[in-house]
Each structure stands twice: as C-alpha cells, then as structure tokens.
Amino acid sequence: MPPAKKRARSYDPGRTRAAVLAQLGNVREAVGGLAPEQLGDRTVRDLVAHIGGAVTAVHRALDLPAPPKQNVTLAEWPLSAGLHAAGADDVTPDLDAYLTDVDHSLRALLDAHPGSRLLETGAGALPLDDYLVTRAVELVVRTDDLNAAVPGLDVPYDRQALAAATRLLADALAAKAPGGSTEVRVPPYAVVQCVEGPRHTRGTPPNVVETDPLTWLRLATGRLAWADAVAEAKVSASGERSDIGGLLPVMS
C-alpha cells in the first residue's frame, strides 16, 4: 500500500495578513531611526528596495489577469521562485516615506481583493492568501539581511511572520526530498519528515536534524552553508541520513 499523501499545511489568512503588515512596520520603524549617512548607504537602500519590492510584487500580480486555475502548491512555490531582486534606484530618497507608501497601498489592495483571487506569480498561480505567506518569507529573510548589513540595527521579527517563513521553507524541503527517513526540527515552529529511506514510525527517529528558526532560514535560502552551520554548532545532525546539505538551499 502506498504511503498516505500528506495534507497540505494551512495558514490563517487573517494572521498572515497581520504578520506581513507587522514585519513591514518593524522595518519601517527601524529605518526611520537610521542616521542620514546610513540612509544614504547603497547596501541599506538596496535592501530597502528588496523589502519594498517583495510587497509591491502583490500589486504587480494583481495588475495581471487572473489565471484560470492554481497550478502550484504553496510548498512547491519556493523551489521555483527566487527572492525579489531590486536596486536602490527603485526607491525614493526618503526611505521612511517609501515604506509608508508601500504599507498604505498594500492595505488598500488587501481591503479590495478577496483572498481567493488567483495571482500569476511567475513561479505558478496561487491564491492571494497563499501568496501572502510567501511575502512573509521574503520580508523575514530580507529583514535578516538588513540586520546583518547594519550592525546594531536589530529589526525585530514578528513572531507570526517568522513562524510562517520557517514552516513554508521546511515544507519546501519536504516537497523537494519526499520521504520519511529524516526528521527536520525547527522548534518551536516546524517539524517535517523528508528523504527517501526507511520510514520512522515510533520512538526517537534514527535521523534527526535540529536548528533554530533564523539558522534554518539562512540555510534554506543559501545565506549559510550547511558545513559551516554544523561546524559552528548552529545545527545538530545525527544519523547516516541526516546530512541534508546537498538539498539546500531550497530557495535563493
């Protein structure tokens, strides 16, 4: 008998929308406190453009005709999508005003369109509610990039946005390498089984990978190499099938 098909993870649309807006607000507040010389830094401006572009991608998708049907699952989406690319020339000189405009226009769009509205995303057609989960991924990853680029900035991560990003990228790994021989744990947000081989049924799994959410996001998006994470004890891996370095990143 073939193994039962895993049920797709569901996300609460209201929480997802709130998480996207909250993370965008966290970035806007932090950027508003930067010194003039920091605001003028090309790296900072590029990252703000990436963050804004991740949100305005919703606008661009809504401007296109709705596709006839959904043709990709949410878990599959990261495998064929890349993180939004933009440059500093895409934003206005006033970064706080730019992010405020992005926030206001997103709120207006979310009020005007149902979550079931299908969008052509370039990596497949998804409902708006699902696409917003991918926006949480981009916002959290780019926030992490911004924190790394500006020492002491420390933009907070909205808990729900971080949870959604962690879960979606974990599910993408399971979609990329289906199986039940290896358990990947990212407490407190996600546990998935992946990799072909003997399926674990009870007790302690023979192959376990465990790490924290931010380390997982960095691994899953190619910002941290598997070997470096293991060497720095940022990830623990036990069992002969626990080396998942060859499956990473799942999105870049």
C-alpha positions in Angstrom: 0.0 0.0 0.0 1.5 3.4 -0.9 2.0 5.9 1.9 -0.8 8.3 2.6 -0.5 11.6 1.0 0.4 14.4 3.4 -2.2 17.0 3.9 -1.0 20.5 3.0 -0.3 22.8 5.9 -2.9 25.6 6.3 -2.3 29.2 7.3 -4.8 31.5 8.9 -5.4 34.3 6.3 -6.0 37.0 9.0 -2.8 36.1 10.9 -0.8 36.1 7.7 -2.0 39.5 6.6 -1.3 40.9 10.1 2.1 39.3 10.1 3.1 40.8 6.7 2.0 44.3 7.8 3.6 43.9 11.2 7.0 42.9 9.7 6.8 45.7 7.2 6.1 48.1 10.1 9.1 46.8 12.0 11.4 47.6 9.1 9.8 51.0 8.6 10.2 51.9 12.2 13.9 50.8 12.3 14.8 52.5 9.0 13.2 55.7 10.3 15.7 55.7 13.2 18.8 55.5 10.9 21.3 58.3 10.7 21.4 60.3 7.4 24.7 58.7 6.4 23.2 55.2 7.0 20.2 56.0 4.9 22.4 57.0 2.1 24.4 53.8 2.1 23.9 51.8 -1.1 23.6 48.5 0.7 20.9 49.8 3.0 19.0 51.3 0.1 19.3 48.1 -1.9 17.9 46.1 1.0 15.0 48.5 1.5 14.3 48.2 -2.2 14.2 44.4 -1.9 11.8 44.7 1.0 9.6 47.1 -0.8 9.7 45.1 -3.9 8.7 42.0 -2.1 5.5 43.8 -1.1 4.8 45.6 -4.4 5.0 42.2 -6.1 1.4 41.8 -4.8 0.5 45.0 -6.7 2.1 43.8 -9.9 0.4 40.3 -9.7 -3.0 41.9 -9.1 -2.5 44.1 -12.2 -2.4 40.9 -14.4 -5.4 38.9 -15.4 -6.3 36.2 -13.0 -5.1 32.8 -14.2 -7.7 30.1 -14.9 -6.6 27.8 -12.1 -4.0 27.2 -9.4 -1.1 25.2 -10.8 1.5 25.1 -7.9 1.2 24.3 -4.3 2.4 26.7 -1.6 5.1 24.2 -0.5 6.3 23.9 -4.1 6.5 27.6 -4.7 9.9 28.3 -3.1 11.5 25.6 -5.3 11.0 27.5 -8.5 10.9 31.1 -7.1 13.7 33.4 -6.3 13.9 36.2 -3.8 12.9 39.5 -5.2 15.7 41.4 -6.9 15.7 45.2 -6.9 18.1 48.1 -6.7 18.5 51.4 -4.8 17.3 53.3 -7.8 13.8 51.7 -7.3 13.1 53.7 -4.1 12.7 57.3 -3.3 15.3 59.3 -1.4 13.1 59.3 1.7 13.1 55.6 2.7 10.6 56.0 5.5 8.2 57.7 3.2 8.7 55.0 0.6 8.0 52.2 3.1 4.9 54.1 4.4 3.6 54.3 0.8 4.2 50.6 0.3 2.3 49.9 3.5 -0.6 52.0 2.7 -1.0 50.7 -0.8 -0.8 47.1 0.4 -3.5 47.7 3.0 -5.8 49.2 0.3 -5.2 46.2 -2.0 -6.0 43.7 0.7 -9.2 45.5 1.5 -10.2 45.5 -2.2 -9.4 41.9 -3.1 -10.6 38.5 -1.7 -8.0 36.1 -0.5 -9.3 33.5 -3.1 -8.3 35.8 -6.0 -5.7 33.9 -8.1 -2.4 35.5 -8.9 0.1 34.7 -11.6 3.4 34.9 -9.6 6.0 33.8 -12.2 6.5 30.6 -10.2 3.0 29.4 -10.6 -0.6 30.5 -9.9 -1.5 30.9 -6.3 -4.4 32.4 -4.4 -3.7 35.8 -2.8 -3.9 34.3 0.7 -1.2 31.8 -0.1 0.9 34.4 -1.9 1.0 36.5 1.2 2.6 33.6 3.0 5.5 33.9 0.5 5.7 37.6 1.2 6.2 36.8 4.9 9.2 34.6 3.8 10.7 37.4 1.8 10.2 40.1 4.5 11.7 38.0 7.2 14.7 36.9 5.1 15.4 40.5 3.9 15.0 41.8 7.5 17.7 39.3 8.5 19.9 40.6 5.6 19.3 44.2 6.8 20.2 43.3 10.4 23.4 41.7 9.1 24.3 44.7 7.0 23.8 47.4 9.7 25.4 46.5 13.0 23.2 47.4 15.9 20.1 47.9 13.9 18.3 44.8 15.3 15.0 45.0 13.5 12.6 42.6 15.4 11.0 39.7 13.7 7.2 39.4 14.0 6.6 36.0 15.6 3.8 35.0 13.2 5.9 36.1 10.2 8.9 34.2 11.4 6.7 31.1 12.0 5.2 31.3 8.5 8.6 31.7 6.9 10.1 28.8 8.9 7.2 26.5 8.1 7.0 27.2 4.4 10.7 26.7 3.8 10.6 23.4 5.9 7.6 22.2 3.8 9.6 23.1 0.7 12.4 20.8 1.8 9.9 18.0 2.3 8.5 18.7 -1.2 12.0 18.7 -2.7 13.0 15.4 -1.0 9.9 13.5 -0.1 10.3 10.6 2.3 10.2 9.7 5.9 13.7 8.7 6.9 14.8 12.0 8.3 13.1 14.4 10.7 13.9 18.1 10.5 13.0 20.0 13.6 12.9 23.8 13.8 11.4 24.5 17.2 9.0 26.0 18.1 7.6 26.3 14.6 8.1 23.3 12.4 8.8 19.6 12.2 8.9 17.8 8.8 9.9 14.4 7.6 11.9 14.1 4.3 14.4 12.0 2.4 13.7 8.6 0.9 14.5 5.6 3.1 13.1 3.5 6.0 10.1 5.4 7.4 10.2 6.1 11.1 7.1 5.1 13.0 7.7 5.3 16.7 10.2 6.4 19.3 13.2 8.6 18.6 13.8 8.9 14.8 17.2 7.5 13.7 18.0 10.5 11.6 17.3 14.0 13.1 18.3 17.5 12.1 17.5 20.3 14.5 18.2 24.0 14.4 16.7 27.4 15.3 14.4 29.4 13.0 16.9 32.1 11.9 19.6 29.5 11.2 17.1 27.5 9.2 16.1 30.5 7.1 19.7 31.2 6.3 20.4 27.6 5.4 17.2 27.3 3.3 18.0 30.5 1.3 21.7 29.9 0.8 22.9 32.5 3.3 24.7 30.0 5.4 26.5 26.8 4.2 25.5 23.5 5.8 29.1 22.6 6.6 29.6 26.0 8.4 26.4 25.6 10.4 27.4 22.2 11.6 31.0 23.3 12.4 29.7 26.2 14.3 27.2 24.0 16.2 24.3 26.0 14.8 22.7 22.8 13.7 22.8 19.3 15.1 22.6 16.3 12.8 22.5 12.7 13.9 22.1 9.5 11.8 23.5 8.4 8.5 20.8 10.2 6.5 20.9 13.5 8.4 23.3 15.3 6.1 20.8 17.4 4.1 23.5 19.8 2.8 23.0 18.6 -0.7 19.3 19.5 -0.6 20.0 23.1 0.4 19.2 25.8 -0.4 15.5 25.3 -1.2 15.1 29.0 -2.3 17.7 31.6 -3.2 
